[in-house]
Amino acid sequence: MTAFQTGRYSKYIRPISILIDLMVIGILSFFVFKELITNILSFVLYQYLAWALIAFSIKFYDIYRFTPPVVIASKIFRQGILFLLIVIAFFPFSKQAVFSQKAIAIFVFSAIILITVFKFSLFFYLKKYRIITGSNYRNAVIIGFTSEAIQLKNLFETRKDYGYRFLGYFSDKKENQEITGKLEDLKPFVIANEVDEIYCSLHEVSNKYLKDLIDFAFENNKIIKFIPDTKEIFSKNLKIDYYDFFPVLSLKQTILNEPAIKILKRFFDVLFSLIVIVFILSWLCPLLAILIKIESKGPVFFRQGRPGIDENEFVCYKFRSMKINKTTEKEASKNDPRVTSVGKFMRKTSIDEMPQFVNVLLGDMSVVGPRPHLWSQNKEYGKKLKKYIIRHSVKPGITGLAQVSGFRGEITTERDMVNRIKFDVFYIENWSLILDLKIIFQTVINIFKGDKKAY
């Protein structure tokens, strides 16, 4: 049995999801455009075709039990934007249709809201259903007893919402009471216990055994997946190329400098920063300006030169959170006497960083990226720490992976900076739009939750 055959409902989820999405589009089309389009049926068929092509190209329906909610949100956002453009494109080429911005806005907005509500409702209901009933679980075994294998087993047992039931380890290389059996015991165990997925640690098996295992998995309709043992390599951005029919894996430093990715990230930065400037900074700036001026003399904004991409200096903007002083190259510490009362609140909630959205709009910074350090820190740690210079291969960010991972604020030891660099380099080497959205989402949570290192 395959994993989809094991579940009572798994094989029906995707067709039902597609059907409901198409029903939403069709019904809304008749309600919204019935007075504007003569041949409404052709318009609906046009939309169905467009929706299907977009969904296929961005893998809109490739959602699994382990898919993070932020990935689902990203897929819906991309599908919605592309679908909006396709809907608009229909009108200039149709003589039987009357173009209405209001109607299109109502239609697309309503469709995306309804589809979003349904998708997330189904997603969270199925997670809850698996946890409560214990049904539709996939039986899994692991070949190998490495640290990565143990981590995977712990993940299966702690994340019940993923819907996996761990049945045992199989290994010839270690003797341990937790190991269920030897490699020779695996095949009969898989058949007898209706195992759905086999996770194989490549470090544990020979090429001959691996080939035999793959043949066994195909013959018996089992899913086989591989656990990378060299995480330091496989956690990086690997790309597969074919020299004729020969596959070659190449390791890329970052995709952020590729022209298409630069355009995508810049578009996102401009759009996001404009939303923040128009809807938040437009009223927040005057309010904070009054509070800052009441408490202490000096300008509303603090301006400071910081190293940016390729170590080119740019002027970084902040709301002034300190009294006027001559130690601006000294990092803020806990209970710093330079920080004002309003400044403490702003720094605790990271509101003092908000003017940097202007830096983003100007092109000096990105919404997400390595935080720009002080020049004094840059000079000190640039000579000491390996890979420090990689931070300057991309634009600095208002928030970053290191910040949401607990490595923000004052640098008290060299280890603090080492950890920060580790996360910055990981971000640069493994960038994706999904990762940016996750970091932004976690940043918002941290703002409301508070961060003990924010002072």
TAQUI-V458805 format. One record per backbone hydrogen bond with DSSP energy under -0.5 kcal/mol. CO is the residue of the C=O (numbers start at 1). NH is the residue of the N-H. E is the energy in kcal/mol with one decimal. If there is no record, write none. Layout:
((CO & NH & E) (CO & NH & E))
This chain:
((2 & 6 & -1.7) (3 & 7 & -1.2) (4 & 11 & -0.6) (9 & 12 & -1.7) (9 & 13 & -0.9) (10 & 13 & -0.9) (10 & 14 & -0.6) (12 & 16 & -2.2) (13 & 17 & -2.4) (14 & 18 & -2.6) (15 & 19 & -2.5) (16 & 20 & -2.5) (17 & 21 & -2.1) (18 & 22 & -2.4) (19 & 23 & -2.3) (20 & 24 & -2.4) (21 & 25 & -2.1) (22 & 26 & -2.7) (23 & 27 & -2.8) (24 & 28 & -2.2) (25 & 29 & -2.0) (26 & 30 & -1.8) (27 & 31 & -1.8) (28 & 32 & -3.1) (29 & 33 & -2.5) (30 & 34 & -0.6) (33 & 36 & -1.0) (33 & 37 & -2.2) (36 & 98 & -2.3) (38 & 40 & -1.1) (39 & 43 & -1.2) (40 & 44 & -2.2) (41 & 45 & -2.4) (42 & 46 & -2.1) (43 & 47 & -2.0) (44 & 48 & -2.6) (45 & 49 & -2.3) (46 & 50 & -2.3) (47 & 51 & -3.3) (48 & 52 & -2.3) (49 & 53 & -2.3) (50 & 54 & -2.5) (51 & 55 & -2.6) (52 & 56 & -2.3) (53 & 57 & -2.1) (54 & 58 & -2.3) (55 & 59 & -0.6) (55 & 60 & -2.4) (59 & 62 & -1.3) (61 & 63 & -1.9) (64 & 67 & -1.6) (68 & 71 & -1.1) (68 & 72 & -1.4) (69 & 73 & -2.5) (70 & 74 & -2.0) (71 & 75 & -2.3) (72 & 76 & -2.4) (73 & 77 & -2.3) (74 & 78 & -2.5) (75 & 79 & -2.7) (76 & 80 & -2.7) (77 & 81 & -2.4) (78 & 82 & -2.3) (79 & 83 & -2.4) (80 & 84 & -2.3) (81 & 85 & -1.8) (82 & 86 & -1.9) (83 & 87 & -2.5) (84 & 88 & -2.3) (85 & 89 & -1.9) (86 & 90 & -0.7) (87 & 90 & -1.0) (87 & 91 & -0.6) (88 & 91 & -0.9) (88 & 92 & -0.6) (89 & 93 & -0.5) (90 & 93 & -0.6) (91 & 94 & -1.3) (93 & 95 & -0.5) (94 & 97 & -0.8) (96 & 38 & -2.2) (97 & 99 & -0.6) (100 & 104 & -2.3) (101 & 105 & -2.6) (102 & 106 & -2.6) (103 & 107 & -2.6) (104 & 108 & -2.8) (105 & 109 & -2.3) (106 & 110 & -2.3) (107 & 111 & -2.5) (108 & 112 & -2.6) (109 & 113 & -2.3) (110 & 114 & -2.5) (111 & 115 & -2.5) (112 & 116 & -2.6) (113 & 117 & -2.6) (114 & 118 & -2.3) (115 & 119 & -2.7) (116 & 120 & -2.6) (117 & 121 & -2.2) (118 & 122 & -2.7) (119 & 123 & -2.4) (120 & 124 & -2.7) (121 & 125 & -2.1) (122 & 126 & -2.4) (123 & 127 & -1.7) (124 & 128 & -2.4) (125 & 129 & -2.9) (126 & 130 & -2.3) (127 & 131 & -1.9) (128 & 132 & -2.7) (129 & 133 & -2.6) (129 & 134 & -0.5) (130 & 134 & -1.9) (137 & 139 & -0.5) (138 & 165 & -2.9) (139 & 196 & -2.0) (139 & 197 & -2.2) (140 & 167 & -2.9) (140 & 168 & -0.6) (141 & 199 & -2.7) (142 & 144 & -0.7) (142 & 170 & -2.0) (143 & 201 & -2.1) (146 & 150 & -2.1) (147 & 151 & -2.1) (148 & 152 & -2.1) (149 & 153 & -2.2) (150 & 154 & -2.4) (151 & 155 & -1.9) (152 & 156 & -2.2) (153 & 157 & -1.8) (154 & 158 & -2.1) (155 & 159 & -2.5) (158 & 160 & -1.1) (159 & 162 & -1.8) (160 & 163 & -1.4) (163 & 138 & -2.4) (164 & 166 & -0.6) (165 & 140 & -2.6) (168 & 142 & -2.3) (169 & 180 & -1.7) (169 & 181 & -1.2) (170 & 144 & -2.6) (174 & 176 & -0.6) (176 & 179 & -1.5) (178 & 169 & -0.6) (181 & 171 & -1.9) (182 & 185 & -1.1) (183 & 186 & -1.2) (185 & 189 & -1.5) (186 & 190 & -2.8) (187 & 191 & -2.1) (188 & 192 & -2.7) (189 & 193 & -2.4) (190 & 195 & -2.1) (191 & 194 & -0.9) (196 & 223 & -2.5) (197 & 141 & -1.8) (197 & 199 & -0.5) (198 & 200 & -0.6) (198 & 225 & -3.0) (199 & 143 & -3.5) (199 & 201 & -0.5) (200 & 202 & -0.7) (200 & 227 & -2.9) (201 & 204 & -2.0) (201 & 205 & -0.5) (202 & 205 & -0.6) (206 & 210 & -2.4) (207 & 211 & -2.3) (208 & 212 & -2.0) (209 & 213 & -2.6) (210 & 214 & -2.4) (211 & 215 & -2.2) (212 & 216 & -2.2) (213 & 217 & -2.5) (214 & 218 & -2.2) (215 & 219 & -2.4) (216 & 220 & -1.8) (217 & 222 & -3.0) (218 & 221 & -0.9) (223 & 198 & -3.1) (225 & 200 & -3.1) (226 & 228 & -0.6) (227 & 202 & -1.1) (229 & 231 & -1.2) (230 & 233 & -1.4) (230 & 234 & -2.5) (231 & 235 & -2.2) (233 & 236 & -1.6) (236 & 238 & -1.3) (237 & 252 & -2.1) (239 & 241 & -0.5) (239 & 250 & -3.0) (241 & 243 & -0.5) (241 & 248 & -3.2) (242 & 244 & -1.0) (243 & 245 & -0.7) (243 & 246 & -2.1) (245 & 247 & -0.6) (246 & 243 & -3.0) (248 & 241 & -2.9) (250 & 239 & -2.4) (250 & 252 & -0.6) (252 & 237 & -0.5) (255 & 258 & -1.7) (258 & 262 & -2.7) (259 & 263 & -2.1) (260 & 264 & -2.2) (261 & 265 & -3.0) (262 & 266 & -2.5) (263 & 267 & -2.6) (264 & 268 & -2.3) (265 & 269 & -2.5) (266 & 270 & -2.7) (267 & 271 & -2.4) (268 & 272 & -2.8) (269 & 273 & -2.7) (270 & 274 & -2.3) (271 & 275 & -1.8) (272 & 276 & -2.1) (273 & 277 & -2.8) (274 & 278 & -2.7) (275 & 279 & -2.5) (276 & 280 & -2.1) (276 & 281 & -2.3) (277 & 282 & -1.2) (280 & 283 & -1.0) (280 & 284 & -2.4) (281 & 285 & -2.2) (283 & 287 & -1.2) (284 & 288 & -2.8) (285 & 289 & -2.6) (286 & 290 & -1.7) (287 & 291 & -1.7) (288 & 292 & -3.0) (289 & 293 & -2.2) (290 & 294 & -2.2) (291 & 295 & -1.7) (292 & 296 & -2.0) (300 & 320 & -3.1) (301 & 303 & -0.5) (302 & 318 & -1.6) (304 & 316 & -3.1) (306 & 314 & -2.2) (308 & 311 & -1.9) (309 & 312 & -1.7) (312 & 308 & -2.2) (314 & 306 & -2.5) (314 & 316 & -0.7) (316 & 304 & -1.7) (318 & 302 & -3.2) (321 & 340 & -2.3) (327 & 330 & -1.7) (329 & 331 & -0.5) (333 & 336 & -1.4) (336 & 339 & -1.4) (338 & 323 & -3.0) (340 & 344 & -2.1) (341 & 345 & -1.4) (342 & 346 & -2.4) (343 & 347 & -2.9) (344 & 348 & -2.2) (345 & 349 & -1.9) (346 & 350 & -0.6) (346 & 351 & -1.6) (346 & 352 & -1.0) (350 & 353 & -1.3) (351 & 354 & -1.8) (352 & 319 & -2.0) (353 & 356 & -2.2) (354 & 357 & -2.2) (355 & 358 & -1.9) (355 & 359 & -0.7) (356 & 360 & -1.9) (357 & 361 & -2.1) (358 & 362 & -2.2) (359 & 363 & -0.8) (359 & 364 & -2.0) (359 & 365 & -1.2) (360 & 363 & -0.9) (366 & 398 & -1.4) (367 & 399 & -1.9) (370 & 397 & -1.8) (373 & 307 & -0.7) (374 & 378 & -2.4) (375 & 379 & -2.4) (376 & 380 & -1.8) (377 & 381 & -2.8) (378 & 382 & -1.6) (379 & 383 & -0.7) (380 & 384 & -0.7) (381 & 385 & -2.6) (385 & 388 & -1.3) (387 & 390 & -1.1) (388 & 391 & -1.6) (389 & 392 & -1.5) (390 & 393 & -2.0) (391 & 394 & -0.9) (392 & 310 & -3.5) (396 & 366 & -2.8) (399 & 369 & -2.4) (400 & 404 & -1.9) (401 & 405 & -0.9) (402 & 407 & -2.6) (403 & 406 & -1.1) (406 & 408 & -0.6) (410 & 412 & -0.8) (413 & 416 & -0.6) (413 & 417 & -1.0) (414 & 418 & -2.2) (415 & 419 & -2.4) (416 & 420 & -1.7) (417 & 421 & -2.7) (418 & 422 & -2.2) (419 & 423 & -1.8) (420 & 424 & -2.2) (421 & 425 & -2.9) (422 & 426 & -1.9) (423 & 427 & -2.3) (424 & 428 & -2.2) (425 & 429 & -2.5) (426 & 430 & -1.6) (428 & 431 & -0.6) (432 & 436 & -1.9) (433 & 437 & -2.3) (434 & 438 & -2.3) (435 & 439 & -2.3) (436 & 440 & -2.5) (437 & 441 & -2.5) (438 & 442 & -2.6) (439 & 443 & -2.2) (440 & 444 & -2.1) (441 & 445 & -1.9) (442 & 446 & -2.5) (443 & 447 & -2.0) (444 & 448 & -1.6) (445 & 449 & -2.6) (446 & 450 & -2.9) (451 & 454 & -2.0) (453 & 455 & -1.2))
